[in-house]
Amino acid sequence: MEKFVIITDSSSNLNKDLRDKYEIDYLPFIYNYEGKSYDSDLDWKTISAKEFYDMMRNGARITSSAVNVASYVETFEKYLSKGYDVLSISCTSALSTSVNSSFVARDQLKEKYPDRKIICIDSKICCGSLGLICVKAGQLRAQGKTIEEVASWVEENKLFFNQEGSVDKLIWLKQAGRVSASSAFFGGLLNIKPILVSDVHGYNVAVEKVKGRMTSITRVADRVAQSYDPKGAKEIFINHTDSLEDAIVMKDELKKRLNLNDEDFVFSYVTPSVGGAIGPGMFGVYFYGKKRTVDSKVN
């Protein structure tokens, strides 16, 4: 069986332990602040998560850049030149041009490496569910599945990976264009917390509004419990933008509803390039469950 590498991007929020365990490489997005650009690395080497989100609380404006073609070419070629095939699984094209850069890189390298396979997938989701898809791909590879078999499983199952969560304020998502226009009416309502999901394209869509933080946590927990399917993937990832206390409460609420232990949950900070568009105070639950059906383009 041909060897293959799994490559994702930093929007996956995958910690080093999981990347090492499942042999997953990644390409960093870029975040821009006060005229300088930085790698949005998954290990927070340049700035701590606390410092970053405190900057945003104090008014810092963060923009981000997707992974470019040259970076994909360099990383793909690093493995292709050593005889590896490449399975690249990227952030949804609804929120980033990164996956399109991977397609261009793939096409540029095909002629140079005609005997190697390069498969690039638009995950149609972001953050923890992208990470969870990559972990599942790593598990399937460890079971002896070929690159084609793993890629086929991901394509057939990617819409079963869900996001359920809430933000403290919609202002950052609105400014960055990362929430659907139909969700904008939630933004000015006092103490109203929107329940956000990923739709079939990977857009963030507000599907409910509740009053108060604790209500948003329990409502998200209820929604996850109604959809969660451990047969596809038992792990649940909880990502947050410096709101660890809320994330822990969310875990406890989910444990009440599901037959899970602490080790079934993985906590991660949202990295700067994505967190800069979300702002502090967000929590998200990422899991395998019922197939996504919400389509914001229909509205």
Secondary structure, DSSP 8 states (H G I E B T S, - for coil): ---EEEEEEGGG---HHHHHHTTEEEE--EEEETTEEEE--TT--SS-HHHHHHHHHTT---EEE---HHHHHHHHHHHHTTT-EEEEEE--TTT-SHHHHHHHHHHHHHTT-TTS-EEEEE-S--HHHHHHHHHHHHHHHHTT--HHHHHHHHHHHGGGEEEEEE-S-SHHHHHHT-S-GGGGGGTTSTTEEEEEEE-TTS-EEEEEEEESHHHHHHHHHHHHHHH--TTT---EEEEESS-HHHHHHHHHHHHHHSS--GGGEEEEE--HHHHHHH-TT-EEEEEE-S-----TTT-
